[in-house]
């Protein structure tokens, strides 16, 4: 990955405490997995920003390389990669997500 793309991705990730790379956006998710993430974050009343990877193939491929994670959506909290849809669902169901967000967003 070239430095320009890395800086662009890091700029997006750091633009909000919770940032989601997804298909579609938080008002109109374009796949079920992205919708799952949006529903979880909305249910927890967590403010977040999104980037629609369908609008930019460079970011769509670059974010997979950046995180070393092959799928979309990808959720970042305070610049740290948290996971995708399955991980968020698991963390939400076992209470770990609420705890992690509370700690990360309080600092």
Rosetta silent file (secondary structure, phi, psi, omega in degrees, C-alpha in Angstrom):
SEQUENCE: XXXXXXXXXXXXXXXXXXXXXXXXXXXXXXXXXXXXXXXXXXXXXXXXXXXXXXXXXXXXXXXXXXXXXXXXXXXXXXXXXXXXXXXXXXXXXXXXXXXXXXXXXXX
SCORE:     score description
SCORE:     0.000 S_00000001
   1 L     0.000  133.466 -179.738    0.000    0.000    0.000 S_00000001
   2 L   -79.451  160.790 -175.479    1.387    3.395   -0.917 S_00000001
   3 H   -61.140  -35.821 -178.820    1.774    6.159    1.660 S_00000001
   4 H   -62.018  -46.084  179.834   -0.909    8.340    0.064 S_00000001
   5 H   -68.064  -41.788  178.493   -3.591    5.661    0.417 S_00000001
   6 H   -59.184  -44.994  179.695   -2.452    4.758    3.947 S_00000001
   7 H   -65.375  -37.417  178.376   -2.667    8.420    4.988 S_00000001
   8 H   -63.580  -45.813  178.958   -6.094    8.752    3.383 S_00000001
   9 H   -63.689  -46.308  179.913   -7.401    5.701    5.262 S_00000001
  10 H   -63.012  -35.468  176.465   -5.874    6.853    8.561 S_00000001
  11 H   -62.288  -42.101  177.168   -7.406   10.295    8.051 S_00000001
  12 H   -64.452  -49.781 -177.508  -10.849    8.731    7.679 S_00000001
  13 H   -58.447  -40.171 -176.358  -10.400    6.427   10.687 S_00000001
  14 L   -84.607   -0.064 -178.729   -9.210    9.294   12.880 S_00000001
  15 L   -79.639  -11.091  179.793  -12.012   11.649   11.818 S_00000001
  16 L  -152.105  144.778  178.724  -14.446   10.090   14.315 S_00000001
  17 L   -58.677  -33.905  175.017  -14.078    8.099   17.553 S_00000001
  18 E  -123.318  120.989 -175.933  -16.158    5.304   15.959 S_00000001
  19 E  -130.761  135.246 -176.791  -15.704    4.817   12.220 S_00000001
  20 E  -124.958  123.897  168.953  -17.226    2.143    9.989 S_00000001
  21 E   -91.376  121.525 -172.061  -16.164    1.151    6.495 S_00000001
  22 E  -149.595  172.490  172.326  -19.281   -0.431    5.031 S_00000001
  23 L   -91.651  116.394 -173.905  -21.383   -0.994    1.943 S_00000001
  24 E    93.238 -157.253  177.815  -23.751    1.948    1.849 S_00000001
  25 E  -138.319  178.467 -173.050  -24.000    4.400    4.721 S_00000001
  26 L   -65.788  -21.109  177.194  -25.605    4.559    8.148 S_00000001
  27 L   -87.336  -24.323 -179.443  -28.845    5.882    6.673 S_00000001
  28 E  -147.467   76.768  176.559  -28.977    3.295    3.897 S_00000001
  29 E   -60.247  143.280 -176.722  -26.856    0.160    4.419 S_00000001
  30 L  -107.167    8.021  173.296  -26.407   -1.808    1.194 S_00000001
  31 L  -153.378  159.094 -177.498  -25.825   -5.281    2.678 S_00000001
  32 H   -62.115  -37.921 -178.508  -27.066   -7.282    5.641 S_00000001
  33 H   -67.072  -43.471  176.839  -23.710   -7.367    7.406 S_00000001
  34 H   -63.578  -40.361  178.248  -23.349   -3.583    7.213 S_00000001
  35 H   -61.632  -39.140  177.968  -26.939   -3.228    8.412 S_00000001
  36 H   -57.432  -46.120 -178.861  -26.156   -5.440   11.431 S_00000001
  37 H   -63.642  -45.471  179.540  -23.338   -3.102   12.480 S_00000001
  38 H   -60.354  -44.782 -178.823  -25.495    0.005   12.024 S_00000001
  39 H   -63.307  -41.128  179.158  -28.343   -1.523   14.044 S_00000001
  40 H   -64.077  -49.580 -178.460  -26.015   -2.487   16.912 S_00000001
  41 H   -65.002  -38.302  176.553  -24.372    0.936   17.109 S_00000001
  42 H   -65.520  -40.410 -179.997  -27.747    2.690   16.860 S_00000001
  43 H   -63.109  -30.417  179.830  -29.207    0.438   19.580 S_00000001
  44 L   -90.522    0.574 -178.968  -26.323    1.446   21.828 S_00000001
  45 L    56.657   39.442  179.071  -26.784    5.145   20.927 S_00000001
  46 L   -94.549  121.505  175.043  -23.133    5.354   19.839 S_00000001
  47 L   -69.156  138.585 -179.493  -22.367    8.220   17.468 S_00000001
  48 L  -154.180  159.633  175.474  -20.381    7.030   14.462 S_00000001
  49 E  -117.208  158.843 -177.122  -19.359    7.965   10.952 S_00000001
  50 E  -132.776  159.643  170.904  -19.242    5.763    7.872 S_00000001
  51 E  -129.347  128.452  179.554  -17.513    5.442    4.532 S_00000001
  52 E   -84.166  105.044 -178.248  -19.286    3.741    1.627 S_00000001
  53 H   -67.813  -17.591  177.735  -16.703    1.412    0.100 S_00000001
  54 H   -70.433  -17.054 -178.282  -18.963    0.943   -2.938 S_00000001
  55 H   -89.340   -7.896 -173.405  -18.173    4.548   -3.881 S_00000001
  56 L  -154.437  101.439 -176.709  -14.381    4.093   -3.992 S_00000001
  57 H   -65.478  -30.610  178.778  -12.658    0.898   -5.146 S_00000001
  58 H   -63.346  -46.424  177.764   -9.244    2.111   -3.947 S_00000001
  59 H   -68.032  -40.386 -178.596  -10.515    2.416   -0.361 S_00000001
  60 H   -56.470  -44.084  178.385  -12.542   -0.809   -0.699 S_00000001
  61 H   -79.983  -40.150 -175.823   -9.400   -2.806   -1.464 S_00000001
  62 H   -62.872  -37.751 -177.942   -7.037   -0.672    0.607 S_00000001
  63 H   -67.184  -30.923  177.460   -8.952   -1.049    3.877 S_00000001
  64 H   -66.990  -40.006  177.663   -8.704   -4.844    3.617 S_00000001
  65 H   -70.889  -41.965 -178.119   -4.933   -4.580    3.257 S_00000001
  66 H   -58.449  -46.315 -175.905   -4.678   -1.917    5.973 S_00000001
  67 H   -89.693  -12.623 -171.774   -6.502   -4.025    8.574 S_00000001
  68 L    57.272   39.296 -179.949   -5.374   -7.411    7.259 S_00000001
  69 L  -130.385  125.424 -168.141   -9.082   -8.334    7.415 S_00000001
  70 L   -81.416   -7.340 -172.394  -10.701   -9.639    4.215 S_00000001
  71 L  -122.474  162.973  176.465  -14.301   -8.530    4.662 S_00000001
  72 L  -117.306  139.523   11.134  -16.471   -5.427    4.919 S_00000001
  73 L   -81.495  163.946  174.242  -17.822   -3.916    7.178 S_00000001
  74 E  -131.962  132.059 -176.921  -14.919   -2.943    9.374 S_00000001
  75 E  -112.857  132.202  178.200  -15.349   -1.055   12.639 S_00000001
  76 E  -120.106  136.499  176.922  -12.676    1.157   14.211 S_00000001
  77 E  -124.387  119.105 -177.703  -12.821    2.623   17.711 S_00000001
  78 L    51.058   42.243  176.613  -10.349    5.405   18.543 S_00000001
  79 L    83.517   -6.815 -177.383   -8.236    4.300   15.580 S_00000001
  80 E   -99.213  131.378  177.144   -8.118    0.638   16.631 S_00000001
  81 E   -67.777  123.760 -178.923   -9.607   -2.059   14.399 S_00000001
  82 E   -96.748  -43.392 -179.929  -12.370   -3.780   16.356 S_00000001
  83 E   151.241 -166.732  179.291  -13.739   -6.237   13.814 S_00000001
  84 L  -110.213 -159.867 -174.752  -16.553   -6.901   11.408 S_00000001
  85 H   -59.007  -50.471 -177.314  -20.194   -7.824   11.680 S_00000001
  86 H   -61.181  -42.033 -179.793  -19.780  -11.252   13.307 S_00000001
  87 H   -66.510  -42.393  178.856  -17.356   -9.946   15.932 S_00000001
  88 H   -63.424  -41.912  178.414  -19.609   -6.991   16.762 S_00000001
  89 H   -59.941  -46.907 -179.866  -22.650   -9.267   17.108 S_00000001
  90 H   -61.897  -46.368 -179.571  -20.736  -11.584   19.448 S_00000001
  91 H   -65.639  -36.331  178.742  -19.361   -8.696   21.523 S_00000001
  92 H   -66.283  -45.606 -177.625  -22.797   -7.066   21.694 S_00000001
  93 H   -65.920  -33.083 -178.503  -24.486  -10.295   22.811 S_00000001
  94 L   -96.466    4.267  176.558  -21.961  -11.025   25.573 S_00000001
  95 L    85.912   -7.800 -176.577  -21.804   -7.408   26.831 S_00000001
  96 H   -66.979  -33.380 -177.951  -18.175   -6.918   25.880 S_00000001
  97 H   -65.674  -45.623 -179.931  -18.960   -4.276   23.250 S_00000001
  98 H   -59.320  -43.381 -179.767  -20.746   -1.945   25.675 S_00000001
  99 H   -64.697  -47.301 -177.955  -17.833   -2.234   28.122 S_00000001
 100 H   -63.234  -44.328  179.369  -15.149   -1.671   25.466 S_00000001
 101 H   -64.453  -40.440  179.565  -16.937    1.336   23.985 S_00000001
 102 H   -60.668  -44.084 -179.747  -17.508    2.861   27.407 S_00000001
 103 H   -68.454  -49.650 -176.606  -13.809    2.600   28.253 S_00000001
 104 H   -64.718  -42.412 -174.862  -12.512    3.705   24.842 S_00000001
 105 H   -79.875  -15.931  177.704  -14.891    6.610   24.387 S_00000001
 106 H   -80.125  -22.793 -176.617  -14.376    7.893   27.939 S_00000001
 107 L   -87.283    0.000    0.000  -10.643    8.351   27.392 S_00000001
